[in-house]
Amino acid sequence: MGSQAVQAYRAVLRATRQTFAGDTLMLRESAAEVRKKFEENRHVTSPADLDRLLEEAREASHFISTMIVQAKLNERGGYEVKPGKEHAGATLEVPSEEILKKSA
């Protein structure tokens, strides 16, 4: 199970690196959160619990890769979203200007 956990960990980190490329804050914060979640479950030994946690990690990696698109501030002062082919079929939910301003 250890190698599966390492693979799942790397997959989630890879998903965050691709999704948040160029955003140092999000890269740092998401990596810290991923590590925290895996560390919290380091001592789980039950096969059923391990299977559940590995499935959750796979789902998280898929969700991050396909359901999150980061808006980027353009030179005109607006935000642009450029979904890739991995986002095909996803529903676009645009945050309010207030939320975007708080995160900038």
C-alpha positions in Angstrom: 0.0 0.0 0.0 2.9 2.4 0.6 3.8 2.7 -3.0 0.2 3.3 -3.9 0.0 6.1 -1.3 3.2 7.6 -2.8 1.8 7.4 -6.3 -1.5 9.0 -5.1 0.4 11.8 -3.3 2.5 12.5 -6.4 -0.6 12.5 -8.6 -2.4 15.1 -6.4 0.7 17.3 -6.3 1.1 17.0 -10.1 -2.5 18.1 -10.5 -2.0 21.1 -8.3 1.2 22.1 -10.1 -0.5 22.0 -13.5 -3.7 23.8 -12.3 -1.9 26.5 -10.4 1.2 26.9 -12.6 2.6 30.4 -12.2 0.8 31.1 -8.9 3.4 30.8 -6.2 0.9 31.3 -3.3 -1.5 28.6 -4.5 1.3 26.2 -5.3 2.8 26.6 -1.8 -0.6 26.5 0.0 -2.0 23.5 -2.0 1.2 21.5 -1.5 1.1 22.2 2.2 -2.6 21.1 2.3 -1.9 17.9 0.4 1.0 17.0 2.7 -1.1 17.8 5.7 -3.9 15.5 4.6 -1.5 12.6 3.8 0.3 13.1 7.1 -3.0 13.0 9.0 -3.5 9.5 7.6 0.0 8.2 7.8 -0.8 5.6 10.5 -3.9 4.2 8.9 -3.5 0.4 8.6 -7.0 -0.9 7.9 -7.2 -2.1 4.2 -10.7 -0.8 3.9 -9.7 2.6 5.2 -6.6 2.7 3.0 -8.7 1.8 -0.1 -11.1 4.6 0.7 -8.3 7.1 1.3 -6.6 6.1 -2.0 -9.9 6.5 -3.9 -10.4 10.0 -2.3 -6.9 11.0 -3.4 -7.6 9.8 -7.0 -10.9 11.7 -7.0 -9.1 14.8 -5.7 -6.5 14.6 -8.4 -9.2 14.2 -11.1 -11.2 17.1 -9.6 -8.3 19.5 -9.4 -7.2 18.6 -13.0 -10.6 18.8 -14.6 -12.8 21.1 -12.5 -10.6 24.0 -11.5 -9.4 26.6 -13.9 -7.5 29.5 -12.5 -8.5 33.0 -13.6 -5.6 35.3 -14.5 -5.6 39.1 -14.3 -5.0 40.5 -17.8 -3.5 43.8 -18.9 -6.9 45.4 -19.2 -7.6 44.8 -15.5 -10.1 42.0 -16.0 -9.8 38.3 -15.4 -9.4 35.7 -18.1 -10.2 32.0 -17.9 -8.7 29.7 -20.4 -10.0 26.2 -19.9 -8.1 23.4 -21.6 -9.3 20.2 -23.3 -9.2 18.4 -19.9 -12.1 20.7 -18.8 -14.4 19.8 -21.7 -18.0 19.2 -20.5 -17.4 20.9 -17.1 -19.7 23.6 -15.9 -18.2 27.0 -15.6 -18.8 28.8 -12.3 -17.4 32.3 -12.3 -16.7 33.8 -8.9 -18.0 37.3 -8.1 -15.7 40.3 -8.6 -15.7 40.7 -4.8 -14.2 37.2 -4.3 -11.7 37.8 -7.0 -10.5 41.1 -5.5 -10.1 39.5 -2.1 -7.9 36.8 -3.5 -5.6 39.2 -5.5 
